[in-house]
Amino acid sequence: MKSAAAAAGGVPDSLIQHFDAFLRGLVQQRTTASPRASPAANLAHDRLDAQATVQSGQLMRVNHTGEVCAQALYIGQAATAKSATQCECLQTAADDELDHLAWCRDRLNELGARPSRLNPVWYTGAYLIGALSGLLGDRWSLGFLLETERQVIVHLESHLLRLPQTDVASHAILTQMKDDEAKHAATAARQGAIELPAIVKRIMRVQAKVMTTLARVI
């Protein structure tokens, strides 16, 4: 049965559902608390000096923006998934990204740092990319998930090396995030993800570089 709005205005139900999913994700990134305790919850936090606090704040801002994008990507993919199994896989990944998002947001607050002002832009772009990849078919969508997670793991490894050694809280958070991303990648591979063309991977890396560079300062 068509919704009242669709019947009255001729708007397809699918567009209404996509817009609803988009808005819910946009609200969740600001308000949702993680059902999983932060990996840093029970750690004794060393006091960081001013330079280390600024450095950690900039890096965690980038990681927070990355989680905004990941959540949007998977919500968009789930909205256009062809099968229930695919939708469930993507929703599980999106739920984990919400945990990561909450952990990064809380750590930003502890560091006295702010999120990127461009997060709504990154969120919108990632959602559209996710929805488009879902329309290409489940194996393509899984391919995007697999390559995204591979690139995120490399990014997290680089940040673990760049974080001040005294920032044990941020280290713990990024380490758990890396473990979760590896599980998502393994799941995508098991379920038949295709290997994306080299040019697509290159474009994804360039886009990620632009995002991380701007998010660090804006």
N, C-alpha and C positions, 0 to 999 in steps of 0.2 A: 504494500500500500504506500502511495506517495504521501510525503509529509504535507501539512496544510500550506506551508510556505511554498513548496514546490508546485502544488496544485494551483495556488492563487497567482503566483508570479511566473510560473514556467521555469523555475530554477531547478535543475536536476538535483536529485537527492545526493548524488555522489559529490557534487560541489559543496553542498551544505555540510556534508560529513567531513570533507577535507578541510573546510574552513574552521569547523568546530575542533578538529584535531590540532590544527595549527594554533588556534587561540589557547586551547588547553595547555599545549606544550609551552607557549609563551608565558603563561601564568605560572606553570609549574617551576620553570627555571628560577623564578624569584621567590617562591613561597614554600616549595616542598622540602620537608625535612627527610633525611635519609633513615629508612628503617634499619639499616646496618650502622652500627657504631663506627665512628671514624677510626681509622687505624692509629690515629694520633691521640685517641681519647685518654688512654691510660699512661701516656708517656710523660716523663718529667721534662718540661720544656726549659732549655737553657735560655737565658736572656741574650738576645742578639744585639750587637752594637748597631749604630745608626746605618752604617754602610750595608751590613748584612741584611738588615730589615728592609731596606729599599730594594736590594737585589732580589731577595726572596719574594717581596711583594710584586715586583715586575714579572718574575717568572710564574708565580701562581696566578697572576692576572691572565697571562697567556694560556695557562692550563685550564682556567675557568672558561675562557672563551672557546677553547677546544672542546670542552664538554658541552657547551651550549650548541656548538655546531654538530657534535656527534648525536646529541639527543634529537635535534631537529632532523638530521639526516635519517635516523632510524624511524622516527615518527612518520616522516614523509614516505619512506619505503613501505612501512606497514600499511599505510593508507591505500597504497596501490598494489599491494601484494596479490598474487594470483591464487595462492593456496593458503589454507588455514595453518599448515605446518610452517610455511614461510612467515606468515604474520606472527605466529607465536615466537619464532626464533628472533625476529626483529624486535618484538615487544620486550622480550627478555633482555636483549642488549640495551634497549632504550631505558629499561628500569635500572640497569646497572649504571648507565650514564647519569641518571638522576641522583644516584648515590654519590657518584664522583662529583657531580655538580654541587651538591650540598656540602661535601667535604671541602672542595676548593673555595666555595663561597664563605664558609665558616673560617677557613684559614686566612682568607683575605681580610676578614673582619679582625681577626686576632693580630694580624700584621699592620692594621691600620691602613690598608690599601683598598682601592675601589675597583669594581669591575670595569671592563672596557665600555666606553660610552657607545661603541659601535656594535654591541652585542645584538640589538634588534636587527641590524643589517645582516650580520653573519647568520643569525638564526633563520631569517627569511630566505637567504640564498641557499643555505644547506637544506632547508625543507624542500625547496623547489627541485634541487638536484636529486634528493632522495625520492621524491614523487616521480620524477622523470625516469630514474633508474628502475623503479618498480614497474613502470609501464612497459619497459623494455623486456620484462620477463623475470622470473624468479632467479634463474642462473646468473643473469646479468646483475640483478640486485645483490645477490650473494657475492658476486665478484667485486662490486663496489664496497661491500662490507669488509671483505677479506683484505682488499688493498688499503682501505682506510685504516684498518686496525694495524696492518704492517707498518704503515707510515707513522701512526700514533705511537707505536712501540719504540720506533727509532727516535722520535721526538722526545718521549719520556726518558729514554736512556740518556739523551744528551742533557736534559734538564737535571737529572740526578747527578751528573758530573759537574754541572755548573752551580747548583745550589750550595750555599755555605755549609760546610760540614757540621757546624753547630746547630743547623736548623733540622733537628731530628724529626720534628712533627711533619714538615713538608716532605722529607725523605720517605717517611712511613706511608704517607698518603699516595705519593707517586708510585712507590713500589707496589702497593696493592692495586692501584689503577692499572699498572703495566701487566700484572698477573691476570686481571679481569679481561683486558684487551686481548691477551694471548688466547684465552678461552674462547672469546667471540670469534677470533680468526680461525681457530681449530674447528669450531662448530660450522662455520661457513664453508670451510674446505670439505668437511665430511658430507655436507648436504649438497655438494655438487657445484660449488662456485666456479665460474669460468675465470680464466686468467685474462685480465684486461689487456688490451693492446698497449704497447709501450708508450704511444703518444698520449693516451688517456692517463696513464700513470704519471707521465711527465707534467701534464696539465694540472693534475691533482697536487703534485709537489709544489708547483709554482703558486697555485692558489693558496696552499697552506703557508708558504713562505710569506706571501703578502699579508695574510691574516695575522700570523704570529708577529711580524714586524710592526704592523699598525697597532695591534692589541697591546703590545708592550708599553706603548707611550700614549695611546688615546683611550 
